[in-house]
Amino acid sequence: MQWSLSTILVIFVAILALTSGLALPKNQIFVGHSVLRINVDSQIHVKALRALESVHGILADFWLSPKKLPGTAHIRVTPENRDKIVQVLNEAGMKHEIMVDDLQSLVNKEAESLAKRRIFNAGDLPTAITTNEYHNITEIHAYLDSVGKQYGYQVASIGKSYSNQFDLKYIKIGKNPNATREAFINGCIHAREWLGCATMIYIINELTTKPDQYNDLLQNLNIYVMPVLNPDGYDYTWKQDRMWRKTRSGPRQGCYGVDPNRNWDFKWGVAGSSSNPCSETYDGPSPNSEIEVQHITKFLGDHKSTIVSYFDIHTYSEDFMFPYGYAEVYPADRTKIQSVASTAVQAVNAVNNEQFVSGSITDIVYPASGSSIDYTKGKLNIDYSYAMELRPDGNAFNGFVLPEDQIVDGATECWAGVQVAFRAAMNDMDATG
């Protein structure tokens, strides 16, 4: 029997994917999807965008919401909602252009790159990790175990995910068993924000392979690093839907998942979230409804007397944010935490000449209640509570599908800013958790 060249190529790609640990997409779900870059020049434009769901019933996937005026917004449009969204934009006088013409081709290109990555297997030495590549949840957890074994650091779980398939696993890094202060940082609370997970791997690698460079931090802080706070969602982005954002609980009204960064029990449901279970910003049936949020809030609450800095790492739009997000209000120590954020942004921008900005969530991004840092600041009183939106900026053409050759640059920028806040918390004798 003779096989055609095309058949042989299909078989070869399938074998390569299986041996590399990459699950082939079951279908090409992003065919016909594009991403629009929209000019947002007035509050009328902002209201028009926010009305897409509330007034027009369009469940738009905002990749980037307008931060300031004039500004830009990025929206993924499907073949089903394209005409409706464009009509709303035209009626509001909003100019737009196509940022991503064919999302499926972008995802396919990424999949080809992932198939060539160096897989990190259980039992590998930590040095086998590639910090310039993305890794799935199995690899990430194998890496944590390897680092813990190699360096004697604690690796543990704060609990199981909704599916009960995955641990919410962290590593605790520090040289001084008598250190009385702690810091906590996590990535991938939103599943599709892969640079956040990759940055956690980079930070762990930095702290363990170059300890002399961070001796002050390691002597004075115990640093908890949790690469993936939403493991069910993250795994789903690898196997089913690259653009998945939420958890995987449900179904509710036929839809799955809750936005885990709208579900924390502080000013829940006040602003910037949705009560529609099918929305990307669905805040859940109740505060702390998601098991992942329950686990992380319990852990942070149990350590609130010692954790002096908390970081939640996101993508994208290049922001360094402090509370609050539920309204245009500020913590009592705004001057202190704003000064640290400003200094941190200088350090971030010095790395690669990017243009990160700092401010409260409502100042520079958009209202968002029930968020992680509103909770850690407003309920747990953790002084140095920050979130970052990493690269790319609003001029991006690839959004969440960030090429692997930008991972290290993005992670280096993040780590430069995080260090500033960690050191400020470490040296502030009045800092609380």
TIMARPA-419900 format. One line per 2 residues: number of its first residue (from 1); their letters; for each residue y negated, z, x negated of N, C-alpha, C. Coordinates in steps of 0.001 Angstrom, whole numbers, plus 500000, padded with zeros to 6 digits. Each point is the difference from the previous one (the first is absolute). Layout:
NUM) A) Y Z X Y Z X Y Z X  ...
This chain:
1) MQ) 501198 500000 499146 498802 500000 500854 498756 500000 499113  499072 499113 500315 498775 499912 499229 498861 500663 500761
3) WS) 499242 500814 499311 498844 500666 500607 498725 499303 499561  499044 499965 500911 498707 499410 499662 499229 500951 499093
5) LS) 499017 499452 499324 499163 500810 499112 499283 501087 500781  499543 499692 501212 499282 500994 500802 500912 501160 500382
7) TI) 501259 499689 500324 500951 501058 500346 500260 500910 498814  500165 499388 498835 500235 500782 498785 498818 500920 499723
9) LV) 498782 499492 500201 498807 500805 499746 499924 501177 500958  500335 499776 501277 499981 501087 500982 500984 501088 499599
11) IF) 501214 499587 499582 501020 500967 499588 499535 500766 498768  499385 499291 499066 499528 500643 498771 498940 501051 500300
13) VA) 499048 499654 500878 498936 500942 500360 500586 501221 500693  500981 499782 500876 500628 501118 500698 500704 500939 499042
15) IL) 500738 499424 499047 500688 500821 499004 498999 500772 499151  498934 499316 499606 498972 500652 499183 499381 501163 500754
17) AL) 499731 499795 501272 499386 501062 500798 500929 501188 500144  501267 499739 500244 500946 501087 500181 500206 500785 498726
19) TS) 500109 499297 498882 500229 500687 498728 498757 500717 499519  498840 499610 500488 498760 500652 499567 499636 501176 500882
21) GL) 500732 500182 501089 499683 501096 500905 498966 499641 501040  499631 498713 500090 499006 499579 500973 500692 499484 501251
23) AL) 499701 500599 501133 500549 499509 501253 499210 498779 500448  500694 498907 500240 499320 498805 500471 499431 500232 501402
25) PK) 498793 499516 500283 499454 500149 501344 500925 499372 501034  500201 500703 501110 500879 499477 501032 499360 498821 500709
27) NQ) 498672 499965 500041 499310 498866 500598 498624 499871 499363  499430 498875 500224 498683 499721 499435 498949 500427 501023
29) IF) 499759 501311 500095 499203 500530 501109 498505 499746 499870  499552 499544 498838 498562 499793 499827 499605 498526 500003
31) VG) 500918 499141 500421 499671 498591 500132 498887 499842 501040  498947 499312 499623 498881 499807 500910 498979 501114 499993
33) HS) 500263 501062 499223 499037 501098 499890 498975 499665 498915  498769 500373 500264 498950 499851 499005 499141 501255 500009
35) VL) 499130 500103 499010 499080 501142 499930 498587 499452 499934  499144 500506 500872 498607 499566 500054 499104 500966 499256
37) RI) 499043 499468 499261 498928 500795 499415 498774 499813 500884  499485 501096 500526 498953 499944 501021 498730 500653 499484
39) NV) 498872 499333 500191 498708 500582 499637 499560 500961 501108  499730 501235 499609 499582 501026 500955 498580 500409 499634
41) DS) 499037 499554 500812 498595 500137 499628 499214 500994 500835  500595 500533 501063 499249 500888 500890 500946 500941 500728
43) QI) 499419 501012 500630 500805 500916 500803 500616 499290 501206  499346 498944 500456 500576 499205 501086 501316 499387 499544
45) HV) 500033 499538 498755 501224 499437 499450 501086 501067 499872  499605 501176 499558 500961 501098 499858 500601 500341 501359
47) KA) 499144 500099 501026 500481 500326 501339 500929 498911 500531  499700 498751 499675 500847 498894 500453 501390 500097 499396
49) LR) 500070 500376 498729 501302 500134 499345 500782 501174 500580  499305 501103 500237 500675 501174 500549 500440 499776 501443
51) AL) 499364 499028 500658 500337 499705 501389 501205 499079 500131  500495 499479 498880 501141 499087 500081 501159 500639 500756
53) ES) 500296 501272 499669 501094 500683 500683 499531 500632 501306  498904 500771 499933 499597 500807 501165 499522 499162 501175
55) VH) 499371 498867 499727 499442 499165 501073 500865 498778 500284  500436 499343 498931 500704 498729 500162 501520 500137 499953
57) GI) 500487 501193 499650 501442 500205 499960 500700 499275 498873  499265 499688 498931 500579 499286 498857 500356 501021 498923
59) LA) 501265 500109 499681 500432 500939 498968 499862 499338 498636  498781 499980 499509 499705 499336 498730 500445 500865 498828
61) DF) 500467 499345 498955 500402 500687 498777 498862 499903 498995  499202 501063 499940 498892 500025 499047 500545 500294 498608
63) WL) 499859 499070 499106 500318 500264 498594 498831 500747 499351  498806 499646 500401 498800 500638 499462 498991 500126 501129
65) SP) 499585 501223 500277 498972 500224 501011 498634 499996 499334  498959 499639 500736 498665 499967 499394 499585 501376 499517
67) KK) 499501 500063 498764 499627 501276 499398 498506 500274 500118  499219 498965 499809 498548 500170 500009 499401 498694 500490
69) LP) 498737 500037 500330 499325 498812 500503 498930 499532 499019  499972 498701 499718 501003 499014 500399 501297 500196 499211
71) GT) 501109 499613 500613 501293 500177 499355 500989 498956 500458  501269 500256 499711 501045 499072 500394 501152 500759 500648
73) AH) 500747 499284 500797 501235 500517 500572 501078 498952 499782  501225 500470 499821 501148 499107 499871 500962 500301 501147
75) IR) 500399 498985 500747 500919 500176 501126 501134 498991 499893  501227 500504 500120 501150 499092 500079 500106 499497 501429
77) VT) 500085 498697 500144 500119 499400 501325 501340 499290 500120  500619 500161 501142 501274 499359 500287 499736 498742 500823
79) PE) 500982 499124 500093 499805 498816 500854 499676 500389 501438  500509 501157 500454 499783 500426 501379 498583 500507 500256
81) NR) 499390 500659 499004 498678 500588 500260 498858 499270 499298  500329 498931 499282 498971 499306 499223 498819 499541 500870
83) DK) 500286 499262 501059 498924 499425 500812 499152 501086 500644  500647 501085 500461 499260 501085 500642 499060 500674 499015
85) IV) 500509 500264 498797 499155 500663 499002 498841 499109 499593  500267 498740 499752 498937 499073 499600 498952 499893 501105
87) QV) 500434 500017 501250 499050 499938 501110 499074 501215 499997  500555 501189 499783 499186 501214 499947 499006 499919 498842
89) LN) 500471 499536 498861 499116 499878 498836 498861 499021 500288  500329 498877 500594 498967 498994 500287 498991 500517 501014
91) EA) 500493 500694 501026 499088 500524 501023 499051 501044 499433  500468 500728 498966 499143 501012 499367 499155 499410 498876
93) GM) 500154 498710 499743 499230 499356 498943 500438 500407 498602  501306 500267 499839 500522 500457 498705 500618 498831 499247
95) KH) 499467 499749 498832 500540 498936 499163 501288 500479 499327  500934 499085 499853 501263 500366 499365 500573 498802 499252
97) EI) 500908 500326 499088 500704 498966 499245 501440 500444 499816  500856 499060 499670 501406 500319 499770 500172 500528 498584
99) MV) 500455 501241 499902 500231 500630 498704 501418 499709 499513  500965 500161 500893 501394 499661 499716 500418 498960 501022
101) DD) 500319 498819 499539 500341 498909 500907 501415 500140 500543  500933 500382 499146 501415 500094 500390 500577 501275 499417
103) LQ) 500023 501066 500792 500478 501286 499508 501465 499926 499572  500799 499210 500690 501412 499907 499655 500207 499496 498582
105) SL) 499192 499031 499588 500150 499473 498639 499632 501060 498976  499020 500856 500327 499609 501085 499099 501132 501016 499873
107) VN) 500616 500342 501128 501114 500940 499999 501211 499412 499288  500254 498711 500207 501124 499348 499325 499810 499985 498489
109) KE) 498782 499751 499581 499707 499983 498567 500227 501379 499393  499587 501047 500721 500235 501355 499535 501491 500287 499912
111) AE) 500765 499557 500994 501445 500224 500013 500673 499345 498792  499527 498843 499631 500541 499324 498815 499752 500835 498749
113) SL) 498823 500593 499918 499679 500844 498854 500845 501269 500005  500171 500598 501176 500802 501218 500097 501442 499759 499574
115) AK) 500523 498820 500290 501380 499679 499655 500220 499960 498489  498924 499856 499242 500108 499913 498538 499699 501329 499303
117) RR) 499695 501043 500784 499585 501247 499382 501166 500680 499287  499672 500955 499160 501017 500790 499307 500369 501150 500933
119) IF) 501198 500005 500563 500437 501034 500925 500199 501311 499252  499468 501096 500567 500267 501321 499430 501182 500591 500747
121) NA) 501070 500254 499273 501236 500500 500593 500185 501494 499755  500726 500658 500879 500339 501406 499796 500705 500156 498663
123) GD) 499550 500975 499225 500584 500233 498691 499245 499357 498856  499066 499083 500313 499181 499403 498945 499077 501053 499394
125) LP) 499656 499812 498737 498995 500858 499382 498622 499665 500555  499081 500958 500030 498668 499734 500556 499287 498831 499323
127) TA) 500289 499779 498731 499347 498915 499265 500346 498626 500559  501016 499925 500853 500399 498711 500570 499103 499575 501161
129) IT) 499132 500892 500455 499141 499641 501122 498964 498968 499575  499705 499075 500868 498928 499036 499748 498825 500362 500898
131) TN) 498909 500398 499372 498824 500417 500775 499158 498819 500451  500346 498811 499565 499273 498799 500412 500770 499202 501044
133) EY) 500945 500667 500671 500757 499372 501069 500127 500974 501174  500229 499444 501185 500244 500839 501169 501478 500369 500072
135) HN) 500277 501184 500547 501372 500479 500111 500246 500538 501399  501229 499816 500490 500324 500467 501342 500255 501508 499995
137) IT) 500228 500556 501179 500114 501455 500135 501188 500556 499215  501109 499277 499960 501169 500462 499250 499698 500093 498517
139) EI) 499331 499005 499471 499619 500001 498587 499017 501126 499688  499016 500172 500868 498979 501027 499769 500634 501384 499953
141) HA) 500885 500279 500929 500640 501312 500015 500956 500168 498822  500656 498927 499578 500840 500067 498801 499151 500294 498766
143) YL) 498804 499421 499968 499089 500252 498882 499565 501465 499970  499659 500558 501154 499615 501414 500044 501126 500881 499456
145) DS) 501219 499724 500438 501143 500785 499525 500160 499875 498490  499802 498797 499499 500151 499765 498560 498937 500741 499199
147) VG) 498759 499961 500477 498909 500707 499310 500255 501500 500016  500415 500517 501152 500284 501426 500093 501077 500435 499038
149) KQ) 501043 499211 499900 501104 500323 499104 499578 499908 498540  499241 498967 499664 499603 499761 498613 499034 501068 499492
151) YG) 499070 500415 500844 498917 500879 499542 500101 501426 500553  500960 500234 500834 500175 501348 500528 499023 500375 501094
153) YQ) 499417 499008 500669 499055 500280 501071 500731 500068 501349  499456 500804 500887 500605 500164 501314 499827 498741 500839
155) VA) 501095 499506 500550 499985 498923 500981 500630 500558 501261  499301 499904 501106 500499 500599 501238 499491 499207 501196
157) SI) 500453 500397 501167 499621 499344 501247 499336 501016 500921  498978 499554 500727 499372 500880 500985 500652 499827 501368
159) GK) 500967 499079 500103 500696 499783 501262 500437 498557 500142  500660 499707 501083 500506 498663 500276 499020 499199 500860
161) SY) 500081 498681 499872 499202 499108 500821 500544 499950 501418  499287 499325 500887 500413 499900 501399 501407 499420 500123
163) SN) 500307 498983 499209 501316 499355 500082 501110 500855 499413  499608 501037 499286 500933 500879 499287 500681 499296 498829
165) QF) 499500 498821 499639 500581 499250 498887 499404 500401 498658  498755 500453 500013 499278 500189 498749 499399 501402 499893
167) DL) 500001 500506 498780 499261 501213 499696 498537 499673 499760  499143 500941 500321 498605 499928 499575 499945 500717 498654
169) KY) 500216 499223 498963 500292 500553 498685 498746 500036 499118  499874 501084 499246 498878 500151 499073 500511 500479 498654
171) IK) 499122 499897 499002 500259 500602 498694 498836 500921 499670  500304 501133 499394 498991 500981 499614 499891 499986 498480
173) IG) 498824 499649 499495 499801 499809 498563 499001 501012 499476  500347 500697 498937 499109 500964 499359 500696 500653 498826
175) KN) 499228 500410 499006 500555 500624 498792 500004 501518 500058  499132 500560 500845 499782 501439 499967 500580 500663 501247
177) PN) 501106 500720 499871 500605 500639 501172 499113 501083 500604  498994 500448 499246 499095 501038 500495 498724 499439 500621
179) AT) 499897 498654 500061 498811 499391 500605 499905 500419 501468  498824 500389 500407 499807 500522 501361 499363 498981 500930
181) RE) 499685 498826 499485 499359 498981 500830 500881 498757 500082  499900 499342 501142 500833 498834 500236 499173 498862 500594
183) AF) 500507 498782 499806 499402 498811 500600 501113 499175 500621  499661 499249 501028 501005 499193 500708 499429 498610 500237
185) IN) 500818 498978 499735 499574 498617 500227 501153 499216 500578  499706 499185 500997 501047 499163 500591 499510 498578 500221
187) GC) 500939 499097 500086 499726 498608 500333 500795 499587 501224  499688 498816 500492 500765 499322 501057 500211 500838 501258
189) IH) 498945 500644 500472 500055 500555 501347 499976 498834 500987  499311 498919 499603 500075 498731 500718 500963 499090 499246
191) AR) 501030 499555 500693 501167 499414 499347 499693 498753 499178  499097 499165 500472 499775 498710 499352 499103 500082 498775
193) EW) 499475 501174 499720 499029 500142 498910 500725 500289 498687  500717 499001 499523 500927 500148 498884 499343 500448 498698
195) LG) 498765 499625 499779 499343 500425 498757 499906 501517 499931  499910 500669 501148 499964 501458 500010 501267 500601 499420
197) CA) 501166 499488 500407 501275 500489 499449 500088 499692 498510  499664 498771 499645 500090 499587 498595 499088 500840 499115
199) TM) 498852 500398 500538 499072 500836 499237 500585 501377 499735  500754 500545 500953 500653 501291 499773 501005 499906 498846
201) IY) 500730 498901 499932 500941 499796 498896 499241 499929 498675  498882 499297 500006 499178 499897 498794 499526 501379 499545
203) II) 499533 500820 500942 499494 501324 499647 501113 500882 499441  501164 499969 500628 501140 500772 499479 500346 499553 498588
205) NE) 500008 498708 499779 500315 499463 498675 498970 500434 498970  498730 499986 500380 498941 500437 499088 500180 501469 499615
207) LT) 500197 500856 500988 500082 501439 499745 501232 500382 499183  501071 499227 500129 501241 500366 499313 500174 499321 498648
209) TK) 499470 498806 499837 500177 499293 498719 498826 500202 499050  498859 500469 500524 498819 500222 499169 499430 501399 500259
211) PD) 500829 501020 499925 499548 501350 500399 498840 500525 499173  499918 499601 498734 498916 500502 499144 498630 499535 500502
213) QY) 499968 498843 500647 498722 499500 500519 499515 500817 501204  500919 500707 500636 499661 500733 501217 500357 501473 499869
215) ND) 499897 500504 498787 500435 501369 499743 499224 501021 500825  498690 499771 500175 499206 500963 500772 500467 500058 501454
217) LL) 500275 498846 500581 500503 499971 501372 501362 500667 500109  500878 499672 499077 501372 500498 500061 500096 501493 499701
219) QN) 499035 500531 499271 499994 501428 499700 499396 500832 501125  499122 499374 500779 499252 500771 501003 500343 499674 501444
221) LN) 500749 498932 500212 500360 499597 501354 501491 499686 500088  500590 500319 501115 501277 499412 500381 499666 498852 500938
223) IY) 500425 498805 499637 499618 498810 500743 501203 499473 500775  499874 500009 501321 501035 499429 500858 499667 498535 500256
225) VM) 500977 499127 499776 499822 498577 500274 501091 499555 500969  499592 499510 501156 500932 499452 500993 499690 498511 500157
227) PV) 500833 499147 499442 499679 498567 500049 499956 499405 501398  500913 500444 500886 500111 499359 501317 500045 501065 501093
229) LN) 498904 500143 500731 499937 500986 501075 500588 499461 501305  500126 498691 500093 500525 499355 501206 501201 499121 499611
231) PD) 501123 500615 499621 501116 499208 499453 500659 499070 501014  500089 500402 501270 500577 499099 501006 499180 498718 500099
233) GY) 498691 500175 500098 499127 498837 500102 500030 499150 498749  499999 500654 498841 500014 499263 498738 501280 499184 499869
235) DY) 501126 500595 500321 501267 499276 499951 499976 498812 500958  499375 500182 501143 499905 498934 500995 499177 498825 499486
237) TW) 498979 500285 499193 499193 498909 499444 500793 499157 499011  500992 500583 499380 500845 499247 499069 501063 499184 500728
239) KQ) 500470 500504 501113 501172 499382 500639 499694 499175 501241  498889 500312 500686 499764 499357 501291 498603 499419 500153
241) DR) 498978 500820 499780 498636 499609 500356 499053 500484 498905  499599 499091 499134 499159 500350 498848 498673 500626 500419
243) MW) 499533 499717 501215 498700 500495 500436 500092 501276 500828  501184 500627 500038 500146 501226 500791 499141 501116 499401
245) RK) 499322 500739 500868 499043 501031 499569 500449 501412 500367  500624 500147 501162 500193 501310 500608 501341 500641 499610
247) TR) 500292 501119 500650 501323 500598 499872 500972 499158 500824  501233 500479 500169 501001 499235 500747 500535 500773 501195
249) SG) 499270 500976 500487 500450 500757 501162 499857 499145 501262  500646 500439 501053 499903 499268 501251 501344 499483 500467
251) PR) 499998 499049 500943 498828 499266 500493 499222 500770 501069  498723 499628 500114 499127 500481 501051 499351 498769 500634
253) QG) 500227 499811 501262 499533 498796 500701 500464 498734 499286  501195 500084 499424 500575 498844 499330 499543 499802 498569
255) CY) 499133 500870 499492 499463 499843 498648 500390 501191 499126  500076 499740 498717 500431 501019 499048 498850 500465 499115
257) GV) 500105 501266 499606 499148 500515 498946 498691 500618 500451  499515 500874 499133 498703 500671 500150 499258 499833 498684
259) DP) 498691 499841 500079 499198 499977 498772 500005 501411 499428  500697 500225 498886 500113 501366 499486 498710 500537 499409
261) NR) 498992 499154 499857 498709 500504 499536 499003 500162 501147  500530 500050 501227 499209 500374 501180 500696 501135 500749
263) NW) 501065 500543 499433 500883 500906 500732 499865 501463 499580  499176 500300 498984 499870 501370 499506 499203 500838 500998
265) DF) 500337 501263 500066 499480 500880 501050 498647 500619 499637  499027 499119 499819 498620 500448 499840 499109 498922 500610
267) KW) 499291 500373 501060 499150 499061 500742 500793 498757 500414  501243 500232 500387 500880 498900 500382 499465 499252 501225
269) GV) 500038 498669 499928 499622 499183 501140 498527 499939 500308  499159 500447 499075 498557 500050 500278 499342 498634 499855
271) AG) 500360 499267 498942 499340 498713 499745 500847 499151 499061  499865 498692 500138 500633 499095 499051 501504 499937 500095
273) SS) 500553 500356 501156 501434 499902 500205 500244 499445 501398  501273 499699 500283 500343 499406 501283 501085 500824 500686
275) SN) 499974 499993 501326 501057 500657 500769 501073 499008 500443  499861 498760 499566 500955 498943 500347 501131 499988 498974
277) PC) 501235 500263 500400 501112 500053 499043 500224 498695 499232  499458 498904 500497 500178 498722 499322 498885 499701 498998
279) SE) 498995 500857 499954 498873 499799 499087 500349 500435 498589  499367 499343 499028 500193 500367 498593 499427 501376 499703
281) TY) 499062 500478 500815 499384 501306 499757 500402 501014 501071  501163 499807 500596 500508 500940 500990 500150 501376 499373
283) DG) 499365 501006 500619 499972 501329 499397 501156 500896 500434  500887 499468 500853 501189 500749 500375 499862 500678 501349
285) PS) 501109 500453 500562 499969 500681 501296 499364 501381 499931  499940 500556 498801 499395 501317 499797 499710 500155 498513
287) PN) 499115 500917 499616 499755 500218 498573 501255 500510 499312  500197 499538 498781 501173 500399 499205 501313 499634 500689
289) SE) 499988 498933 500787 501230 499573 500667 501006 499418 499014  499497 499440 498894 500884 499316 499052 500633 500991 499038
291) IE) 501297 499879 499815 500725 500950 499158 499481 499978 498570  499572 498819 499528 499458 499912 498646 498716 500821 499874
293) VQ) 499156 499940 501031 498760 500784 499990 500314 501481 500131  500998 500340 500793 500410 501396 500113 500448 500549 498645
295) HI) 500793 499210 499292 500500 500460 498698 498869 500187 498995  499085 499025 499926 498958 500083 498973 498993 501104 500328
297) TK) 499684 500176 501280 499050 501060 500338 500598 501384 499751  501289 500138 500242 500642 501284 499714 499999 500284 498502
299) FL) 500348 498982 499202 500023 500202 498554 498615 500353 499479  499003 499237 500399 498639 500279 499540 499519 501350 500505
301) GD) 500355 500334 501227 499614 501299 500543 500638 501149 499241  501258 499827 499625 500689 501042 499227 499382 500189 498619
303) HK) 499320 498961 499495 499410 500051 498659 498463 500021 500052  499435 500304 501150 498551 499865 500124 499219 500980 499130
305) ST) 500632 501066 499575 499287 500958 499150 499942 499553 498549  500793 498994 499641 500048 499550 498604 499564 498549 499809
307) IV) 500138 499153 501024 499593 498603 499875 498483 499907 500117  499364 499520 498945 498543 499902 499985 499508 498559 500112
309) SY) 500932 499039 499914 499612 498594 500164 501134 499243 500676  499624 499179 500985 500964 499160 500700 499465 498570 500024
311) FD) 500874 499036 499720 499630 498581 500019 500971 499215 500857  499448 499119 500821 500778 499057 500794 499560 498596 499581
313) IH) 500935 499216 499449 499654 498708 499413 500385 498855 500935  498997 499149 500280 500160 498863 500905 499576 498698 499314
315) TY) 500209 498899 500703 499345 498729 499699 499615 499390 501354  498937 499204 500013 499187 499528 498904 498551 500002 500427
317) SE) 499067 499921 499083 498549 499818 500202 499161 500702 498942  500645 500689 499044 499308 500582 498842 498999 501078 500409
319) DF) 500540 501100 500521 499187 501135 500440 500570 501307 499457  499116 500954 499778 500366 501359 499609 499381 500917 501043
321) MF) 500837 500585 500856 499505 500637 501213 500265 501503 500036  499073 500712 500650 500195 501419 500289 499806 500215 501498
323) PY) 500358 501168 500527 499877 500256 501439 498517 500068 500407  499714 499734 501284 500959 499860 501082 500026 498580 500536
325) GY) 501108 499721 500742 500134 498701 500612 499873 500015 501505  500092 501168 500612 499996 500066 501464 498607 499824 500582
327) AE) 498957 500274 499206 498624 499863 500468 499075 500032 498787  498734 499729 500229 499027 500019 498904 499548 501424 499727
329) VY) 500939 500801 499560 499732 501375 499599 500589 500199 498610  499541 501054 499323 500387 500190 498609 500435 501439 499747
331) PA) 500872 500196 499023 500390 501364 499626 498813 500770 499443  500109 501298 500020 498909 500851 499493 499753 499763 498517
333) DR) 501047 499619 499263 499853 499778 498563 499826 498520 499671  499350 499297 500909 499819 498551 499823 499399 499648 498642
335) TK) 498988 500731 499576 499331 499667 498737 500983 500008 498844  500868 500998 499977 500979 500119 498909 501011 498862 500031
337) IQ) 500601 499783 501141 501075 499009 500033 499459 498573 499932  498757 499814 500466 499388 498683 499890 499652 499688 498547
339) SV) 499556 501001 499265 499687 499808 498589 501244 499621 499203  501115 500667 500296 501249 499678 499314 500442 498583 500354
341) AS) 499876 499621 501259 500376 498656 500415 499159 498944 499298  498712 500273 499858 499109 499063 499320 500390 499837 498531
343) TA) 500291 501118 499353 500432 499949 498590 501338 499281 499874  500893 500248 500945 501311 499352 499981 499870 498492 500133
345) VQ) 499103 499548 500865 499811 498565 500193 499469 499349 498723  499144 500697 499288 499529 499459 498720 501169 499795 499038
347) AV) 500917 500964 499983 501172 499884 499141 500899 498852 500457  500165 499863 501309 500826 498916 500536 499426 498642 499622
349) NA) 498714 499828 500236 499375 498704 499761 499896 499648 498521  500019 501018 499158 499930 499752 498560 501278 499366 499460
351) VN) 501101 500126 500727 501288 499490 499517 500022 498477 499988  499661 499392 501124 500096 498537 500109 498770 499358 500626
353) NE) 498904 500758 500034 498746 499483 500556 500112 499637 501479  500802 500763 500739 500039 499821 501440 498783 500680 500621
355) QF) 499901 499928 501328 498809 500521 500696 500402 500990 501106  500801 500997 499630 500338 501056 500949 498728 500740 500423
357) VS) 500019 500509 501223 498898 500820 500487 500572 501327 500492  499140 501019 500084 500444 501313 500456 499183 500436 501207
359) GS) 500579 500892 500777 499326 500543 501164 501005 500593 500958  499510 500564 501102 500918 500509 501011 500674 498825 500693
361) IT) 501109 500278 500685 500731 498934 500684 499091 499262 500977  499254 500745 500800 499138 499354 500994 498824 499281 499353
363) DI) 499557 500476 498844 498879 499360 499323 500350 498605 499497  501194 499856 499412 500284 498758 499298 501153 499190 500578
365) VY) 500759 500577 500915 501089 499214 500569 499782 499890 501508  500586 500897 500780 499900 499947 501448 500504 501325 500549
367) PA) 499651 500351 501231 500519 501250 500558 501522 499984 500056  500610 501102 499605 501464 500111 500011 500353 501474 500094
369) SG) 500425 500417 501174 500352 501405 500183 501494 500201 499817  500379 501258 499789 501412 500303 499785 500502 499563 498643
371) SS) 499101 499907 499020 500386 499498 498676 500453 501129 499084  500651 499602 498923 500548 500964 499053 498929 500872 499369
373) ID) 498931 499384 499491 499028 500809 499260 499079 500794 500924  499818 499543 501247 499289 500845 500962 500794 501285 500235
375) YT) 501327 499861 500066 500863 501161 500219 499998 500929 498791  500192 499451 498796 500089 500861 498818 498681 500702 499729
377) KG) 498898 499358 500360 498693 500624 499816 499654 500923 501174  500148 499478 501230 499544 500733 501172 500904 501133 500419
379) KL) 501300 499871 499771 500924 501036 500449 500544 500837 498850  500274 499362 498856 500580 500741 498866 498955 500438 498980
381) NI) 498772 499510 500135 498896 500378 499099 500279 499635 498545  500693 498899 499775 500207 499517 498636 498723 499287 499574
383) DY) 499300 500604 499051 498659 499543 499648 499950 498513 499644  500805 499622 499024 499910 498647 499451 501017 499086 500686
385) SY) 499698 499667 501243 500849 499126 500812 499372 498610 500039  500749 499022 499508 499467 498642 499912 501055 498976 500408
387) AM) 499502 498832 500398 500854 498837 500208 499374 498829 499265  500839 499099 499549 499503 498791 499355 500593 498774 500679
389) EL) 499168 498988 500135 500450 498656 500350 499914 499189 498709  501147 499564 499505 500039 499293 498726 499631 498519 500163
391) RP) 500161 499258 498931 499706 498575 500045 500932 499274 500958  499634 498813 500452 498820 499211 499675 498796 500368 500864
393) DG) 498871 499328 499726 498788 500271 500775 499914 499039 501187  498866 499974 500645 499834 499196 501204 499995 498508 499767
395) NA) 499929 499576 498750 500027 498575 499693 501414 499494 499733  500991 500874 500213 501384 499661 499686 500499 498841 500845
397) FN) 501010 499327 499474 500653 498967 500786 501442 500398 500339  500469 501117 499428 501406 500360 500167 500212 501375 500629
399) GF) 498973 500816 500113 500099 501264 500712 501118 500900 499540  500935 500286 500904 501092 500920 499685 501061 499361 499098
401) VL) 500040 498680 499968 501009 499310 499190 499408 499779 498613  499787 501099 499304 499333 499950 498698 500988 499565 498921
403) PE) 499667 498982 499222 500913 499530 498955 500334 501106 499007  501201 499928 499463 500463 501034 499077 499158 500073 498731
405) DQ) 499370 498912 499616 499203 500044 498774 498727 500824 500169  499750 500520 501220 498844 500879 500213 500394 501470 500167
407) IV) 501289 500286 499954 500442 501375 500243 499435 500968 498968  500182 499701 498740 499587 500934 498949 498489 500184 500006
409) DG) 499247 498918 500171 498544 500139 500069 499606 500891 501177  500618 499779 501152 499690 500808 501174 500381 501457 499818
411) AT) 501163 500238 499416 500459 501375 499783 499138 500714 498966  499597 499291 498973 499165 500593 498956 498653 500425 500567
413) EC) 499434 499165 500859 498733 500347 500656 500164 501272 500831  501029 500033 500784 500237 501166 500848 500140 501272 499175
415) WA) 500837 499951 498992 500290 501174 499187 498744 500503 499287  499125 499097 499606 498750 500414 499356 499170 500862 500934
417) GV) 499946 499619 501276 499234 500783 500960 500669 501293 500395  501308 499961 500174 500747 501199 500375 499860 501081 498939
419) QV) 500042 499596 498736 499871 500978 498922 498686 500759 500066  498938 499309 500367 498688 500654 500093 500059 501127 501030
421) AF) 500583 499712 501151 500083 501020 501050 500955 501121 499620  501129 499649 499406 500948 501029 499564 499354 500955 499004
423) RA) 499251 499450 499070 499365 500866 498981 498890 500841 500611  499281 499433 500955 498964 500782 500677 500626 501167 500749
425) AM) 501093 499742 500693 500691 501065 500732 500577 501037 499055  500523 499528 498891 500616 500877 499004 498973 500956 499387
427) ND) 498792 499500 499808 498973 500782 499304 499082 500776 500944  500111 499755 501295 499156 500678 500979 500657 501328 500380
429) MD) 499495 501063 499463 500612 501306 500245 499867 500467 501444  499086 499359 500745 499825 500363 501394 500763 499082 500947
431) AT) 500703 499021 499423 500716 499034 500839 501074 500712 500810  500128 499530 501227 501013 500588 500872 501012 498965 500405
433) G) 501089 500320 500322 501095 499679 500773 500223 501233 500806
